[in-house]
Amino acid sequence: MGLKVYSDNLNFTYNDQPLSQTKLTVGSQEVDVSAYAPYSGNTDFGGVSGELVNLIGPGGPDWALASGKIAVLNVTNSPIDLRKVLALWPGQPEWYVQTGIPTSTADAKIANLTAAAEAGVKGVIYVWDHITSGNLYGQYTPFKRLYQGTPTVYVTGDSGKAIIAAAEAKDQAQLILTDGTNAVEENGHIALLAKAKDLVTNPPKRTTVIVFVTGHMHQPAFSTTGRATSRWLKDNPHYWRGEEGGMTAVASTCVEHLGAVEWVEDLSTNSYHSSGNQSDEWIYANTPELVTLMEENWNGAYPGFLRVNNPIPKGTQAGEGEPLTDEHIPNIALITVPLYLTTEFPSDFDERQLVDVYAMKRQIDSFLSIWAKMDTMPSGSFGTVPDMA
C-alpha cells in the first residue's frame, strides 16, 4: 500500500499445543478430556502415573498432600452479573446476568500450578461444573501465565463424576500431555487493514498510527500488566507521549473480535450450539465526548442498538484498550466475549460459522466513519480522561 511499516521484535519461549492427543486413563478406562491448561506443563510420551488425591475443599489447595501423585480439584463456571462488572454511561441499556465466561473463571479460580510443581505434584485434573462439555472443549485458558511445570487438564460432566469417584477410591491414573486461538479471537486486524487501505485513498489531515499488537495470548512473556498493548506503549513512547521531538496521541481506538456469533449452552441437556444471534458488543468510551461520537456513528452487530460502558468508575476495561485509558488517552474500544473466544477447535471444524460477515462489515464501516470524524475533530474536543478508580 506504500505505507511505512515498523516492527518490534520480541523474543519469548513458546510452548506449543500438545504434540499428541491429550489422554487421561483411570485404571484401564480412558476418560474424556475437554481441554488442557496452556503452559501448565508437559509429559513425555509415556505420560505420568500416580494415585489420584482429592484436594477439593475450601481455601487454596494443600499441594503437599499430592506430592508424587495426581491432584484432583474443582472449579465452578459461575454466572457473571454484568451489572456489577461493567459501569454504563447514563441513558445506556441495562446489562444482565449471563452464562459464566470460561476465560474469566479460569483466570480467577485455576490455582498457581508453579506451587504444585514445587511441591512435587505430578499432574492436576480440574473437574469443571456448571458448564457443558461442548463449551469447555478446547478452551485455551488461563492464558496469562508462564510455563509452570505441572501438566493440567480439564474434565466435566460424566468424566468429572468419574474422576471424583476415582479420587475418593484413591485409584491410579495416567496423564499424557505432550504440549490467537480461532477466527474470532484473531480478526481485529481486518478493520485495521481496511483503515490502511482508506489512508492510501484518502490521506489523513493528522498523523495516523496503526498498531498490530501481538502477545495477547501469552502476556506474561511481554508485560506485567495483563495487557500486551502496555508493552507497545512502553517501547514506543515517541508515537504517543508528547515528548520533545515525538508525537502526542489525541485519541485512540481498539478493535477486537469482530462479527462474533453467539453460542449458548443448556446445562440440563448438555447441549452447546449457535443461537443464531450476535454476541453482545462490549463497547467502551472513556469520555462523554466519545460517547456522543459513538452515538452519532455506530451501527454495529445490532443495527440501531448501542450500549456504551464507562471504564472509569469500576477501574476496569476488558481487552487491549485498557492501557490507553490508563495513560489518559481518549479511547473507544470494541470487544466481544463469546463463550468460545479462547477455544481451540478441532481441525475439521469450519470456523467460518463463528463469524457473521455482515455484522463484521457493519462494525468495520462504523469504525471507518468514527476514524474519519476523528481526523477532523479539534485536538481538544475528545475530552479529558480522569484516573481510573
Stockholm file with secondary structure:
# STOCKHOLM 1.0

chainA/1-389         MGLKVYSDNLNFTYNDQPLSQTKLTVGSQEVDVSAYAPYSGNTDFGGVSGELVNLIGPGGPDWALASGKIAVLNVTNSPIDLRKVLALWPGQPEWYVQTGIPTSTADAKIANLTAAAEAGVKGVIYVWDHITSGNLYGQYTPFKRLYQGTPTVYVTGDSGKAIIAAAEAKDQAQLILTDGTNAVEENGHIALLAKAKDLVTNPPKRTTVIVFVTGHMHQPAFSTTGRATSRWLKDNPHYWRGEEGGMTAVASTCVEHLGAVEWVEDLSTNSYHSSGNQSDEWIYANTPELVTLMEENWNGAYPGFLRVNNPIPKGTQAGEGEPLTDEHIPNIALITVPLYLTTEFPSDFDERQLVDVYAMKRQIDSFLSIWAKMDTMPSGSFGTVPDMA
#=GR chainA/1-389 SS CCCCCCCCCCCCCCCCSCSSCCEEEETTEEECCCEECTTSCCCCTTCEEEEEEECCSSSSCCGGGGBTSEEEEEEECCCEEHHHHCCBCTTCCCCCEECCCHHHHHHHHSCCHHHHHHTTBCEEEEEEESSCHHHHTTBCCCCSCCCCSSCEEEEEHHHHHHHHHHHHTTCEEEEECCCCCSTTTTCTHHHHHHHHHHHHHSCCSSCCCCCCCCCGGGGGGTCSSSCTHHHHHHHCGGGTBCCTTSCBCCCEEEECSTTBEEEEEETTTTEEEEEEEECCEEEEESSHHHHHHHHHHCCCSSTTCCCEECSTTTTCCCSTTHHHHHTTCCEEEEEECCTTTTBCCCTTSCGGGGBCHHHHHHHHHHHHHHHHHHHHSCGGGGCCCCCCC
#=GC SS_cons         CCCCCCCCCCCCCCCCSCSSCCEEEETTEEECCCEECTTSCCCCTTCEEEEEEECCSSSSCCGGGGBTSEEEEEEECCCEEHHHHCCBCTTCCCCCEECCCHHHHHHHHSCCHHHHHHTTBCEEEEEEESSCHHHHTTBCCCCSCCCCSSCEEEEEHHHHHHHHHHHHTTCEEEEECCCCCSTTTTCTHHHHHHHHHHHHHSCCSSCCCCCCCCCGGGGGGTCSSSCTHHHHHHHCGGGTBCCTTSCBCCCEEEECSTTBEEEEEETTTTEEEEEEEECCEEEEESSHHHHHHHHHHCCCSSTTCCCEECSTTTTCCCSTTHHHHHTTCCEEEEEECCTTTTBCCCTTSCGGGGBCHHHHHHHHHHHHHHHHHHHHSCGGGGCCCCCCC
//
